[in-house]
Amino acid sequence: MPKIVEADLNSVGGRIRLARESAGWTQEKLAAESGFSQGHLSEIELGRVEPLLATVGQLADALSVSPGWLAFGEGAPSVDSKSRSRPAPHLSPPGPEAA
């Protein structure tokens, strides 16, 4: 599976992909959990489609991450675990790759 490059974290699609992969989910699993098609999620992650804020909110809820972080890269990625039925995934940008 390809690694997320740091530049991807500057886009909502990159943050969605990071959160999804950190949760160990495929696009198909996120589609099932969020109600969006796998194709639509792929287009968002690739930056071909800019999602509506409501879409980002639904994805944040499915992934148990902060909507503000997912939409704008602001604040911490995880949300208060007391307010979620599933534990939030541990999110961290990838480290430098070994040469």
N, C-alpha and C positions, 0 to 999 in steps of 0.2 A: 504494500500500500504506500503511495507517495507521501512524503513528509510535507507538512505545512511549512512554507517558507515565511520568514518574519514579515515580508511585505504583504502577505495575504491577510495579516491581522489588521491591516488598515482598511479592509473592506468588510461589509456585513456578511457577504458570502464566505469570506475566509474565516470569520469568527464562527459562523454557523458550522462550517466544516470542522473546525477545531473542536467545538463543543460536541459535535456528533461523534467524531473519532475518539475523543477523550472518554465518551460514554461507552465506547465499544460498539456503536451502532452503525449499521449500514444505512444508506439512503432509504432503502426499502423499509427498514425498521422505523426511521424517523417519519416516513410517509404514513405508516400505519398508526403511529402515536399522535401525529399532528393533524391528519386529515388531508394533507396536501399530496399530490402525486409525486412519485419519484422523479419524473421528468421535470416538473416545476422546481423541485428542490435542487436538481442538478443545474438548471439554468441560473438559479439564485447563487449557488456556490461558485459557479464559473463567472459570475458577474455579468451575465447576459441579460438578466432581469433584475430590476431594483424592486425589492418587496415593499408592500405597504406596511405601515407601522403595525396594523392589526395582525398581519401575517407574522411579523417579527415577534409580536407578543405571544401568539399561539406557539411559535417555535420555541421561544424562551421557556414557556410553561412546560412544553413537552420535554425539553432538555434540562429543566430545573436549573436554568441560569438566569441572571439578571437581564431583564429586557433592555435596560439602559446600556449595559455592556454589549449585548448582542447587536443592538441598533447602532450605537454610536461609539463603542469602545471606551465608554466612560465608567468609572467605578470598578468594583471588583466583579469578576465573572460569576461567582457563586452567589446564591441567595441564602437567606436564613433557612436553615434546614428544618426548623420547626414549622415553617409555613408550607412545606412540600411533603407529598406522600412518598416521593422517591428521594434518595440522597443525591445531592448535587455532585456531578463529576468533578474530579480534580483537574483543573485546567492550568496549563503552563505552556508558554511558547517553547518550541523545540530549541534545544541547545545547539551549539556549533557542531557541525558534523565532522567526524574524524576524516582526515585526508587519506 
